[in-house]
Amino acid sequence: MFKCHSTGKFGNAVSFVKEMFNISHEDACNKIQEDYYRFCETGVYEEPKIEVTNYKWTVKDYIIRAWNTNDAEFWLKYNIGSSMLEKYRVFPIAGYTAAQIDTETGQVIKSFDYSSELTYAYFTGDNIYKIYNPKNKNSKFFTFDSYLQGEDQLEGHDTLIITSSLKDLMSIKSLGLTVDCVAPSSETAKLKREDIDHFKLLYAHVIVCMDSDTAGIASMKYYEETYDLPFIYLPREKDISDIIKHHGKEVALYDFYPKLQRAIEKYVKKNP
């Protein structure tokens, strides 16, 4: 199985070959069979020749709508209100047009229109870097550009928390703690060494808090082993936003705050 966090596409081996070579499902099945039979006959594996293009997805048009009760019902479960969303430049949209363009010529290769009752655009400046469709189980996110979420809203506190998503970032901020937070633009992206070194100069403590699933634990261990950054593990739910959703703000704070203090103490010992 595969999942691309940039385009939101996912599937099995046939789907992967279909997308890789831009062919039909039937042709992808035939190609897998033919390549396998050829290998069985010759014992020779040939590296596939994949055409590298300069294509990029972008948002060509969108319509921002007003906040409504459905938005409140969705976001307030995570203790996130409209003022927090607007601070981090998350806005509800009625629909959008996404286009794949050739970055060299500006030519539109293909495009599609999408609309849903709950769709949100994540902005940096005037540009949309991500679309969030929480009710779309097959493709919740469509990422257009890489962006360190929360970087423009840093307030200069002593502690920085690196977390896994903007929703988790806003949930942590909603707990009322005097901390700053950032999150990479996708679940699989990691901060570079120069980013970590920069934040270590700016902050007295740099802590990591990712999801409590296998991928999140592996990511937290990576930051600890590579950069000596202690992490906060919250096994009650998959992430801090789900703890708030299912157990409330008080339980989330009860889980989070003591582990934050222990992580800060550990950071000081590792980085005197």
HULINLIN-V739582 format. One record per residue. N is the residue number from 1. SS is DSSP state (H for helix, E for strand, - for the rest). PHI is phi in radians with two decimals (NA if undefined). D_FIRST is the distance of its C-alpha to the first C-alpha in whole Angstrom. Layout:
# HULINLIN-V739582
N_SS_PHI_D_FIRST / N_SS_PHI_D_FIRST
This chain:
# HULINLIN-V739582
1_-_NA_0 / 2_E_-2.43_4 / 3_E_-2.55_7 / 4_-_-1.75_10 / 5_-_-1.36_13 / 6_-_-1.41_16 / 7_-_-1.82_15 / 8_-_1.43_13 / 9_-_-1.40_11 / 10_E_-2.72_7 / 11_E_2.71_6 / 12_-_-1.72_4 / 13_H_-1.10_6 / 14_H_-1.13_9 / 15_H_-1.07_9 / 16_H_-1.10_8 / 17_H_-1.13_11 / 18_H_-0.99_13 / 19_H_-1.27_13 / 20_H_-1.07_14 / 21_H_-1.84_17 / 22_-_0.97_18 / 23_-_-2.17_18 / 24_-_-1.31_18 / 25_H_-1.08_16 / 26_H_-1.09_18 / 27_H_-1.14_19 / 28_H_-1.14_15 / 29_H_-1.06_15 / 30_H_-1.12_19 / 31_H_-1.12_18 / 32_H_-1.06_15 / 33_H_-1.10_18 / 34_H_-1.11_21 / 35_H_-1.12_19 / 36_H_-1.21_19 / 37_H_-1.10_22 / 38_H_-1.11_24 / 39_H_-1.14_22 / 40_H_-1.10_24 / 41_H_-1.35_27 / 42_H_-1.84_28 / 43_-_1.27_26 / 44_-_-1.89_25 / 45_-_-1.82_22 / 46_-_-1.84_22 / 47_-_-1.09_20 / 48_-_-1.17_19 / 49_-_-1.61_21 / 50_-_-1.89_20 / 51_-_-1.25_22 / 52_-_-1.53_22 / 53_-_-1.96_24 / 54_-_-1.81_26 / 55_E_-1.45_24 / 56_E_-2.55_23 / 57_E_-1.48_23 / 58_E_-2.59_26 / 59_E_-1.59_27 / 60_E_-1.50_30 / 61_E_-2.74_32 / 62_E_-2.77_32 / 63_E_-2.23_34 / 64_E_-1.36_35 / 65_-_-1.99_36 / 66_-_-1.41_38 / 67_-_-1.13_37 / 68_-_-2.40_37 / 69_H_-1.16_37 / 70_H_-1.17_33 / 71_H_-1.11_32 / 72_H_-1.07_35 / 73_H_-1.07_33 / 74_H_-1.28_30 / 75_H_-1.37_31 / 76_H_-1.19_33 / 77_H_-1.07_31 / 78_H_-1.78_30 / 79_-_1.14_34 / 80_-_-1.96_33 / 81_-_-1.78_36 / 82_H_-1.14_36 / 83_H_-1.17_38 / 84_H_-1.14_36 / 85_H_-1.09_33 / 86_H_-1.21_36 / 87_H_-1.05_36 / 88_-_-1.68_33 / 89_-_1.01_33 / 90_E_-1.95_31 / 91_E_-2.27_32 / 92_E_-1.30_31 / 93_E_-2.24_31 / 94_E_-1.36_32 / 95_E_3.08_30 / 96_E_-2.70_29 / 97_E_-2.03_28 / 98_E_-1.81_25 / 99_E_-2.33_26 / 100_E_-1.68_24 / 101_E_-2.08_27 / 102_E_-1.46_28 / 103_-_-1.17_29 / 104_-_-1.46_32 / 105_-_-1.83_34 / 106_-_1.40_33 / 107_-_-1.25_32 / 108_E_-1.42_30 / 109_E_-1.45_27 / 110_E_-2.75_25 / 111_E_-2.66_26 / 112_E_-2.64_25 / 113_E_-1.87_27 / 114_E_-2.47_25 / 115_E_-2.51_27 / 116_-_-2.76_27 / 117_-_-1.11_29 / 118_-_-2.12_27 / 119_-_-2.37_26 / 120_E_-2.28_27 / 121_E_-1.85_28 / 122_E_-1.74_28 / 123_E_-1.90_30 / 124_E_-2.16_32 / 125_-_1.13_35 / 126_-_-1.73_35 / 127_E_-1.84_32 / 128_E_-1.53_28 / 129_E_-1.80_26 / 130_E_-2.74_23 / 131_E_-1.99_23 / 132_E_-2.08_22 / 133_-_-2.04_22 / 134_-_-1.09_22 / 135_-_-1.59_22 / 136_-_-1.62_19 / 137_-_-1.16_16 / 138_-_-1.42_13 / 139_-_-2.67_15 / 140_-_-1.27_17 / 141_E_-2.10_18 / 142_E_-2.27_19 / 143_E_-1.71_20 / 144_-_-1.84_22 / 145_-_-2.51_24 / 146_-_-1.40_24 / 147_-_-2.76_26 / 148_-_-1.43_27 / 149_E_-1.16_28 / 150_-_1.61_31 / 151_H_-1.09_33 / 152_H_-1.40_35 / 153_H_-1.97_36 / 154_-_-1.12_37 / 155_-_-2.02_40 / 156_-_1.41_42 / 157_-_-1.30_41 / 158_-_-1.31_41 / 159_E_-2.03_38 / 160_E_-2.00_35 / 161_E_-1.98_31 / 162_E_-1.66_28 / 163_E_-2.15_25 / 164_-_-1.61_22 / 165_-_-2.69_23 / 166_H_-1.19_26 / 167_H_-1.10_26 / 168_H_-1.13_26 / 169_H_-1.00_29 / 170_H_-1.19_31 / 171_H_-1.14_31 / 172_H_-1.10_32 / 173_H_-1.08_35 / 174_H_-1.23_36 / 175_-_-1.31_37 / 176_-_1.47_40 / 177_-_-1.43_39 / 178_-_-1.52_41 / 179_-_-2.36_37 / 180_E_-1.76_36 / 181_E_-2.45_32 / 182_E_-2.38_29 / 183_E_-2.57_25 / 184_-_-1.03_23 / 185_-_-1.33_22 / 186_-_-2.50_18 / 187_-_-1.12_17 / 188_-_-1.63_15 / 189_-_-1.36_19 / 190_-_-2.22_22 / 191_-_-1.19_25 / 192_-_-1.44_27 / 193_H_-1.02_30 / 194_H_-1.13_32 / 195_H_-1.16_31 / 196_H_-1.09_32 / 197_H_-1.06_35 / 198_H_-1.09_36 / 199_H_-1.22_35 / 200_H_-1.15_37 / 201_H_-1.30_40 / 202_H_-1.43_40 / 203_-_-2.07_39 / 204_-_-1.26_41 / 205_E_-2.47_38 / 206_E_-2.19_34 / 207_E_-2.13_32 / 208_E_-2.02_28 / 209_E_-2.49_27 / 210_-_-1.84_23 / 211_-_-1.11_21 / 212_-_-1.59_21 / 213_-_-1.48_18 / 214_H_-1.03_16 / 215_H_-1.14_15 / 216_H_-1.17_18 / 217_H_-1.12_20 / 218_H_-1.09_19 / 219_H_-1.15_20 / 220_H_-1.14_23 / 221_H_-1.16_24 / 222_H_-1.08_23 / 223_H_-1.12_26 / 224_H_-1.20_28 / 225_H_-1.26_28 / 226_H_-1.53_28 / 227_H_-2.16_31 / 228_-_1.05_32 / 229_-_-1.79_31 / 230_-_-1.18_31 / 231_E_-2.22_29 / 232_-_-1.90_29 / 233_-_-1.83_27 / 234_-_-2.11_27 / 235_-_-1.35_26 / 236_-_-1.03_27 / 237_-_-2.47_25 / 238_-_-1.10_21 / 239_-_-2.70_23 / 240_H_-1.12_27 / 241_H_-1.17_27 / 242_H_-1.26_26 / 243_H_-1.11_28 / 244_H_-1.09_31 / 245_H_-1.07_29 / 246_H_-1.64_30 / 247_H_-2.22_33 / 248_-_1.71_35 / 249_H_-1.11_36 / 250_H_-1.11_38 / 251_H_-1.15_36 / 252_H_-1.06_33 / 253_H_-1.16_36 / 254_H_-1.07_37 / 255_H_-1.26_34 / 256_H_-1.41_33 / 257_H_-1.08_37 / 258_H_-1.06_38 / 259_H_-1.24_35 / 260_H_-1.10_35 / 261_H_-1.10_39 / 262_H_-1.15_38 / 263_H_-1.16_35 / 264_H_-1.10_38 / 265_H_-1.07_40 / 266_H_-1.15_38 / 267_H_-1.10_37 / 268_H_-1.07_41 / 269_H_-1.15_41 / 270_H_-1.37_39 / 271_-_-2.26_40 / 272_-_-1.19_44
